[in-house]
Amino acid sequence: MGSKRHTLLKGLETAQCSWTAAGTIDKTAAAADSVLGAGERLYSTASALDNVVTYAVPPEINILEVRVILPANDDDAVMDIWARRGVDDYLVKVCKLTCKAGTVEYGSQAPGSTNLFCDTQTVAEATGWRTSPVTYVSTTNHQARTEIYTFGFSDFVFHGHTTCDGDADIEVSGRNSALV
């Protein structure tokens, strides 16, 4: 993830990063799985699952943005987002994210391709995270993005489970804000 520094006021800068493909949650593995059990919450165990995408946060980033791409309009995907600090730390739950694809096409695609941005991303089960993640532009036929304050956590884990109508592509971006 390349970052640029932008000066907002003298002495106050923000690092802004472009969108990066974190990975794809396999729909078959996600549909056959449920939430992570206590024995699966060690980073090395969870990251080995086919229905998990991991993302290492660059040190200059303290706000992570997440967007999800699915293959067809009205496809659904459910995932839990977890975080860790350290080498092989036990995961801390950030939230549950429920997504629904709209009709806005993802990037420039070959004719007949149907990768679509999720236009709805709903945050739930965020009581263990210091500041609840917030979804922006969660309306019909727009690109929804969910913003998560990282609070110094080094890695995030996206665990798809129960419902995943299509392979879910996870993309992340971020910035550093002194206004946290």
Buried (B, 14 or more C-beta within 10 A) or exposed (E): BEBEEEEEEEEEBBBBBEBBEBBBBBBEBBBEBEBBEEEBBBBEBBBEBEBBBBBEBBEBBBBBBBBBBBBEBEBBBBBBBBBBEEEEBBBBBBBBBBBBBBBBEBEEEEEEEBBBBBBBBBBEBBEEBEEBBEBEEBEEEBBBBBBBBBBEBBBBBBBBBBBBBBBBBBBBBBBBBEEE
